[in-house]
Amino acid sequence: MIAIFLATYGAVFLAEIVGDKLLYTTGILATRYRTIPIMIGMALAFMAKMAVAVAIGQAIARLPRPVVAAITALSFLGIAYTLWRKPEKSGESKKDEPAAKGALVSFAAIFFSEWGDIGQITAATMAARYPAPLVVWAGAVPPW
């Protein structure tokens, strides 16, 4: 079990560390919301996206790459449009926003923009390979 956990952790860590849209998403969120709500939303988003990856691991592992790329691109563009279309108000500070709103926006932005990314596909592949879904999920969830 520990070998599966470490293999999943290492594989997903390497897949996520390469630098993807998560860096841009959290950077944009940091300009609008406080740190703690962003971290809460991010942690919940990662737990949820990896739970989905583990639950449907075999199905995702069998999808054609162009389909995954198209879904990821459309999701990223949709989130970017949603975040940038709101006009910025002068004098608005991060502290004016409720913490729950920051956590919810952070969760939604990360959960949907990270859908079908290499980390999630890696976790799905590990779930398809090893018959220990909770161990694979636990190895895929730690924050990067």
C-alpha positions as CSV (number, residue, x, y, z in Angstrom):
1,M,0.0,0.0,0.0
2,I,2.8,2.5,0.8
3,A,4.4,1.7,-2.5
4,I,1.2,2.6,-4.4
5,F,0.9,5.8,-2.3
6,L,4.4,6.9,-3.0
7,A,4.2,5.9,-6.7
8,T,1.0,8.0,-7.1
9,Y,2.4,10.9,-5.1
10,G,5.6,10.9,-7.2
11,A,3.8,10.6,-10.5
12,V,1.2,13.3,-9.8
13,F,3.8,15.6,-8.3
14,L,6.0,15.4,-11.4
15,A,3.0,15.9,-13.6
16,E,1.8,19.0,-11.7
17,I,5.2,20.6,-11.0
18,V,5.9,21.2,-14.7
19,G,3.9,24.4,-14.5
20,D,0.4,24.6,-15.9
21,K,-2.6,26.9,-15.7
22,L,-2.8,26.4,-11.9
23,L,-0.1,29.0,-11.6
24,Y,-2.0,31.6,-13.6
25,T,-5.3,30.8,-11.9
26,T,-4.0,31.2,-8.4
27,G,-2.1,34.3,-9.4
28,I,-5.3,35.9,-10.7
29,L,-7.3,34.8,-7.6
30,A,-4.6,36.3,-5.3
31,T,-5.2,39.7,-6.7
32,R,-8.9,39.6,-5.6
33,Y,-9.1,37.4,-2.5
34,R,-7.3,36.7,0.7
35,T,-4.9,33.8,1.0
36,I,-6.8,31.5,3.4
37,P,-10.0,31.3,1.3
38,I,-7.9,30.6,-1.8
39,M,-6.1,27.8,0.0
40,I,-9.3,26.3,1.3
41,G,-10.9,26.4,-2.2
42,M,-7.8,25.0,-3.8
43,A,-7.5,22.1,-1.3
44,L,-11.2,21.2,-1.8
45,A,-10.9,21.5,-5.6
46,F,-7.9,19.1,-5.6
47,M,-9.6,16.6,-3.4
48,A,-12.7,16.7,-5.6
49,K,-10.9,16.5,-8.9
50,M,-8.7,13.6,-7.8
51,A,-11.8,11.8,-6.4
52,V,-13.4,12.1,-9.8
53,A,-10.2,11.0,-11.5
54,V,-10.0,7.9,-9.3
55,A,-13.7,7.1,-9.7
56,I,-13.5,7.1,-13.5
57,G,-9.8,6.3,-14.0
58,Q,-10.3,3.7,-16.7
59,A,-12.7,5.9,-18.7
60,I,-10.3,8.9,-18.7
61,A,-7.3,6.7,-19.5
62,R,-9.0,5.5,-22.7
63,L,-10.1,8.9,-24.0
64,P,-8.4,10.1,-27.2
65,R,-5.8,12.9,-26.5
66,P,-7.4,15.4,-28.8
67,V,-10.7,15.2,-26.9
68,V,-8.9,15.8,-23.6
69,A,-6.9,18.7,-25.0
70,A,-10.1,20.3,-26.4
71,I,-12.0,20.0,-23.1
72,T,-9.0,21.4,-21.2
73,A,-8.6,24.3,-23.6
74,L,-12.3,25.2,-23.6
75,S,-12.4,25.0,-19.8
76,F,-9.3,27.3,-19.4
77,L,-10.7,29.8,-21.8
78,G,-14.1,29.8,-20.1
79,I,-12.5,30.5,-16.7
80,A,-10.2,33.2,-18.1
81,Y,-13.2,34.9,-19.7
82,T,-15.2,34.7,-16.5
83,L,-12.4,36.1,-14.4
84,W,-11.4,38.9,-16.7
85,R,-14.9,40.1,-17.8
86,K,-15.7,41.6,-14.4
87,P,-14.7,45.3,-14.4
88,E,-12.2,46.2,-11.8
89,K,-13.4,48.8,-9.3
90,S,-10.9,51.3,-8.0
91,G,-10.5,51.3,-4.2
92,E,-11.7,47.7,-3.9
93,S,-9.5,45.7,-1.6
94,K,-9.1,42.0,-1.0
95,K,-10.6,42.3,2.5
96,D,-13.9,43.6,1.2
97,E,-14.8,40.2,-0.2
98,P,-16.3,37.6,2.1
99,A,-14.1,34.6,2.8
100,A,-16.7,32.1,1.6
101,K,-16.9,33.9,-1.8
102,G,-13.1,33.7,-2.2
103,A,-13.1,30.0,-1.3
104,L,-16.0,29.2,-3.7
105,V,-14.5,31.2,-6.6
106,S,-11.1,29.5,-5.9
107,F,-12.7,26.1,-5.8
108,A,-14.7,26.6,-9.0
109,A,-11.8,28.2,-10.9
110,I,-9.3,25.5,-10.0
111,F,-11.7,22.6,-10.3
112,F,-13.0,23.5,-13.7
113,S,-9.7,24.8,-15.2
114,E,-7.7,21.8,-14.0
115,W,-10.2,19.4,-15.5
116,G,-8.5,16.8,-17.7
117,D,-5.0,18.1,-17.0
118,I,-2.0,15.9,-16.8
119,G,-2.1,15.5,-13.0
120,Q,-5.7,14.3,-13.1
121,I,-5.0,12.0,-16.0
122,T,-2.0,10.6,-14.2
123,A,-4.1,10.0,-11.1
124,A,-6.8,8.3,-13.3
125,T,-4.1,6.1,-14.9
126,M,-2.7,5.1,-11.5
127,A,-6.3,4.3,-10.3
128,A,-6.7,2.1,-13.4
129,R,-3.4,0.3,-12.7
130,Y,-3.7,-0.3,-9.0
131,P,-6.8,-1.8,-7.2
132,A,-6.5,0.6,-4.2
133,P,-8.6,3.7,-5.1
134,L,-8.4,5.3,-1.6
135,V,-4.6,5.0,-1.5
136,V,-4.3,6.4,-5.0
137,W,-6.6,9.3,-4.1
138,A,-4.6,10.0,-0.9
139,G,-1.3,10.0,-3.0
140,A,-2.8,12.3,-5.6
141,V,-4.3,14.9,-3.2
142,P,-1.4,16.5,-1.3
143,P,-1.1,20.2,-2.3
144,W,1.6,21.0,-4.7
